[in-house]
Amino acid sequence: MLAFLDASAVIYLLEGDVPTRESVRRVLRDLEREAGEAPVLVVSALSRLECRVRPLREANAPALERLDAFFHDPGLSVVAVETVVLDKATQLRAHHGLRTPDAIQAASLLTVDPEGVFVTGDSDFKKIPYLRVEQIPP
């Protein structure tokens, strides 16, 4: 099973307070129990941009190092933002009213595995009826 972490999930996991980090871990453990094995973690290349802005703006070197280590982890799959992803994102934006970055995030998963699980803190993704969304509880 693929578990796609959108930018909010990555930020919650790496930069959130203890309860927030634990909420993400709980979602991932639940997916592992369901599948009988640890999910393969996937992100969009766009998440790297979205996640690194605040630490760069705030000159927060430790946070930036954590994020960079996460995105360079050899066990993490990164979906490139290519034409096929952008074409799918265009459809999602046109038909479901998502903002462009959100449409790219959802399209990244749907392009590589339409049956994968989209892990997010954002309820807007539930607008897509064929996207399996696991929302991180507050």
N, C-alpha and C positions, 0 to 999 in steps of 0.2 A: 504494500500500500504506500502511495505517495502522500506525504503531508506537506502541503505548500504553506510556508509561513510568509504572510505579507509583511510589509515594513512595520506595521504596528506590533505584530507578534514578535518580530525580532527585537524591537525596541523594548517591549515589555519583558522579554526573556533576558536581555542583557543589561538593561538600564533601569528596569522597574524596581519598585520597592519589593521587599521579601514576599508579601502576599500576592503581588502582581506576577512576579517571577514564578511563584508556586502555581498560580492559576494556569499559566502556559504549560508548565510541566505536567499538571494534572490532565489537561486535554491530551497531551502527547502520550501519557501513560494509558489513558482510556483507549486511545487509538491502538496502542500496542496490545492491550488486552483483547480488543475486538479482533485484530488481525492475527494474533498469536505470534507476532514478531514486531520488532521495532520498525516504525515507519521510516521510509527513506525521506530525508528532509530535502526540500526543494525551495528555492527562492528565485525571484526575478532579478536580473541584473539591475533593474530600476531600484530595487530595495537598497542596494549599496549606496546609490545617490541619496535616496530619501533618508536613510539612517545616519549618514555621515555629516549632513548639513549642520545640525545643532552642535555636535561636538567641535566641528571646525569653527563655527561662529563663536562659540564660547571658549575656544582654545583649550578644550578639555582633552589633553593628550591621553590619559588613561582610558577614557571612554572610546576614543578613536582607535586605540590599540586593541581593545576588546572586540570592537566591530570588525576591524581589519583581520584579526585572527579568525573570527567567526566566518567571514566571507572567503577566507583562504583555506578553510578546513577541507582536506581532500575528501571527506565523507559527505560534503554538502554538494548538491547538484544545483547549478546556476543556469537558468533559462535565459539565453541571449534575447535581446529585444530586436528581433528580425522581422522581415516583412510579413511572414505568416502570423506572427504574434500581433503585429500592428493591424493587419486586416481583420483578425478576430476581435481585437479591441475596438475597432471601428464599428463592427456589428453590435457589440455589447453596449457601446456608448449610444448608438442610434436607437436601439430597441429597449434599453433598460435605464437610460438616463444617468449612467455612471459618469463621474468625472474622469478625465483622460488618464491620470495615473492609476485610478482604481480599475478602469477598463483594461489597462495594460497588465496589471497584477492578475486579474481574473483570467485574461486571455493567455497569460503565461502558463498557468496550470492547465487550462482547457486544451491548449495546443499539445502539451506533452502527455496528459492523462485526463481525459474527461471524467473519469471515475475517481480521481484523486480527491483528497480532502483539503479544503481551503480553510486554514486556521487564521483567525483575525479577531481584532477587537472592535471591528466596525460592522454594524448591522446592515449597512447599505448593500452589502453583497448578497443578502437574502432576497434581493429583487430578481436575481437570476434563478429561475425555477430549476434549471438543470445543473446548478453548481452546488455541490455538497459543502455546506458551510458549517464549521464548528466555531462558534463565537466564544471567545475567551470571557468567562464571567468576570464582572467587576470585583 
